[in-house]
């Protein structure tokens, strides 16, 4: 097993924090709310927009990281 394969396996284990959060939280109602208000458009280069739920999850991760760093 290579170091890269080990690192990927270690980061994606079922017991990881993010995997636990993903199984605990029901994202469907949150997705429905975000989908109502998130306006999707195309960039000038025609790239597909990011999913609103993905952006929300990234925001939560960023807030958690900032909170831990400020303690």
N, C-alpha and C positions, 0 to 999 in steps of 0.2 A: 504494500500500500504506500502510495506516495504521500509526501507531506501535504500537498494540495488536496488530495482525496480525504486524508484524515481531517484536515481543517474544515472542509465542506461538511463532512459527516458530523463533526463535533458541533458545528453551528446549526445544523438542521435536525438535531435529535428531537424526539417527541417531548422530552422533558424540558426543553428550552423555554425560556420565559415567553417568547413571542408565539411559540406553538401552543402554549397553555392559554394565553390570552385569546388566540384565534379560536380555540375550542370552547372557551367559556362565554365569549360575547357572541350574541346573535346579531350578525351584521346586516341582516335583511331589512329590519326597520330603519336602521341608520342609513343604509344605501338608498332606501325609498325617499327619505327626507333630502339627502344630498342630491339625488338625481332630479328632484323637482326644482331645485334652485341653482344647480351647476349648469351654466350654459356652455355647451361644447361647440367649439368652432375649429376651423383649420388655421394653421399657421401659414405664413406667406409661402413657405416651402412645401405645404401640403401634408405635413406630418399629422398623424392622428393625435388627438388630445389625450392627456393622461386621464385615467379613470378617477372620478371624484372620490370614491371610497379609498383608493390608493393614496391620493393626496391627503385625505383625512388621517389615515393611519400614519403617514409620514409626519404630519403635524403632531400627532400624539407622541410619537417616538422622540421628536425634537424637543417637545415640551418636557418629557420625562428626563431626557439627557440634560437639558438646561437646569431643571430643578435639582437633579443630583449634583451637578457641578457647583451650584450656588450654596449648597449646604456646607 
